[in-house]
Amino acid sequence: MTLALALVKTLVLIVGSVITYFSFKAYRRTRQRALGCLTLGFGLVTLGFVLAGMLYELLEVHLVTGILLESLLVLAGFLVIAYSLYVQ
């Protein structure tokens, strides 16, 4: 089960990083503030999804603390993404 979780988290990191990279390329090409915020939001969500497991496995942080940090980063990322869809 731990191997499956590590595999899924690794795939989330790869796919999230690719999405973040492409949105950053679009931001650099257009210099639109909304795309910059979108890039930041995707980066925060990706980091949040991956961070809890890494903190628990590598740094021996309590699982609840890692999940709380993960949730806060995902929340922040979604708020930035929502803002990027609102701002012009």
C-alpha positions as CSV (number, residue, x, y, z in Angstrom):
1,M,0.0,0.0,0.0
2,T,2.9,2.4,0.8
3,L,4.4,1.7,-2.6
4,A,1.1,2.5,-4.3
5,L,0.8,5.8,-2.4
6,A,4.4,6.7,-3.3
7,L,3.7,5.9,-6.9
8,V,0.6,8.0,-7.1
9,K,2.2,10.9,-5.3
10,T,5.1,10.7,-7.7
11,L,2.7,10.8,-10.7
12,V,0.9,13.8,-9.1
13,L,4.3,15.5,-8.8
14,I,5.2,14.8,-12.4
15,V,1.8,15.8,-13.9
16,G,1.4,18.8,-11.6
17,S,4.9,20.0,-12.5
18,V,4.2,19.7,-16.2
19,I,1.0,21.7,-15.9
20,T,2.8,24.3,-13.8
21,Y,5.6,24.5,-16.4
22,F,3.3,24.9,-19.3
23,S,1.3,27.6,-17.5
24,F,4.6,29.4,-16.7
25,K,5.6,29.2,-20.4
26,A,2.3,30.8,-21.3
27,Y,2.8,33.5,-18.7
28,R,6.3,34.3,-20.0
29,R,5.0,34.5,-23.6
30,T,2.0,36.7,-22.8
31,R,3.0,38.4,-19.5
32,Q,-0.6,38.3,-18.4
33,R,-1.0,38.6,-14.7
34,A,-3.8,36.0,-14.6
35,L,-1.5,33.4,-16.1
36,G,1.2,34.2,-13.5
37,C,-1.3,33.7,-10.7
38,L,-2.5,30.5,-12.4
39,T,1.1,29.2,-12.4
40,L,1.5,30.0,-8.7
41,G,-1.8,28.3,-7.9
42,F,-0.9,25.1,-9.8
43,G,2.5,25.1,-8.1
44,L,1.1,25.4,-4.6
45,V,-1.5,22.7,-5.2
46,T,1.2,20.4,-6.6
47,L,3.5,21.1,-3.7
48,G,0.7,20.6,-1.3
49,F,-0.3,17.2,-2.7
50,V,3.2,15.9,-2.5
51,L,4.5,17.5,0.7
52,A,2.6,15.6,3.4
53,G,3.9,12.2,2.5
54,M,7.5,13.5,2.1
55,L,7.4,15.2,5.5
56,Y,6.0,12.0,7.1
57,E,8.4,9.6,5.4
58,L,11.6,11.7,5.3
59,L,11.5,14.1,8.2
60,E,9.3,12.0,10.6
61,V,6.8,14.8,11.0
62,H,3.5,13.7,12.6
63,L,1.1,12.6,9.9
64,V,-1.6,15.0,11.1
65,T,0.8,18.0,10.9
66,G,1.8,17.0,7.4
67,I,-1.8,16.6,6.2
68,L,-2.6,20.0,7.8
69,L,0.2,21.6,5.9
70,E,-0.8,19.8,2.7
71,S,-4.4,21.0,3.1
72,L,-3.3,24.6,3.7
73,L,-1.1,24.7,0.6
74,V,-3.9,23.1,-1.5
75,L,-6.4,25.7,-0.1
76,A,-4.0,28.5,-0.9
77,G,-3.4,27.2,-4.4
78,F,-7.1,26.9,-5.1
79,L,-7.6,30.4,-3.8
80,V,-4.9,31.7,-6.1
81,I,-6.3,29.8,-9.0
82,A,-9.8,31.2,-8.3
83,Y,-8.3,34.7,-8.2
84,S,-6.5,34.1,-11.5
85,L,-9.8,33.3,-13.1
86,Y,-11.4,36.4,-11.7
87,V,-8.6,39.0,-12.4
88,Q,-8.3,40.4,-15.9
